[in-house]
Amino acid sequence: MDKVKLVLSEKPRESAGGGLAGERLAQTCRGNSIRMASHDDNSAEKVAAVSRLGVMLSEFLVNLEAARAARRHGMLISLGPRTFCAAPR
């Protein structure tokens, strides 16, 4: 867990897209059997990128495109009340 704390402490210095720290964090998580989730996925490209890192859960998808991409990548999908309220009727 010390490795995870170290990588997390370095993350703010990296780009918002994850960058090297995101890749290192994912590698550390995989090496320690820690499952990862992605939050507010808003495109098929983001879903593909986090799937390559080993993310298994897409949480609070922003749109149908991202939800379909998560399903294609075999990811679990988590929705909550805000997601349902924001959905068009």
N, C-alpha and C positions, 0 to 999 in steps of 0.2 A: 504494500500500500504506500510505502514511502516513495516509490517510483511514480505512482499516480499523483501524489501530492506535488512532487517536483515538477512534473509535466504541467499540471494545472497552474502552478505558480508562474510558469513561463508563458502560458497561453496569452495573457493580455498583450504581450510584446509582439505577437504574431498578427497576421491579417485577420479580418473578420470572417473570412472564408475557411478558417482552420489552419491553412498553411502547414508548415513543418510541425508545429506543436500539435495540431490536430492529428496528423499522421502518427506522431510519436505517442500521443495519448491513446489512439486506437490500437497501436501495436502493444502498448503496455497492458491495456484492458484485455486484449485477446490472449496475451501471455499469462494473464492471471485469472482467466475464465470469468471476466466481468462483462456482462452483456451491456450493449450500448443502445441508446435511443436517439432519434433525431427529432427536433421540435420545429413546428411551423414550416414544414416543407411546402414550398410554393412553386416548384417546377419539376418536370421530369429530369432535368439536368442535375438538380440538387439531390433528388432521390437516388439517381445513379451514382453520384459522387459518394454519398454517405454509405450506400450499399457496398461499394468497392472497399470502404474502410472496415466493413464487417457489421455495420448497424443492422439490427434485426427488427426494430420497432420504429414506426413512423408515427409520431404523436402530434395530434392537432393539425392535420393537413389543412392547407389554406384553400385548395381548389380541387376540382375533380381530376384535372390533369395529373396532379401530384398523387392523388389517391390511386388512380389507375396505374401509374408508374410503380408505386409501392407494391401494389398487388402483383404486377409483372415480375418484380424482383423478389417475390416471395416473402416480403416483410409483413409483420403483424401491423395492424392499423388500430390506433387508439383515438377515439373522439370523445368530446365532452360537451356539456351544455352550451358553452359559447359557440362551438362549432355548429351545433344543431340550430341555434338561434340565428346564426348568420347565414344559414343556407336559404337560397331562394325557395319560395313556395310554389 
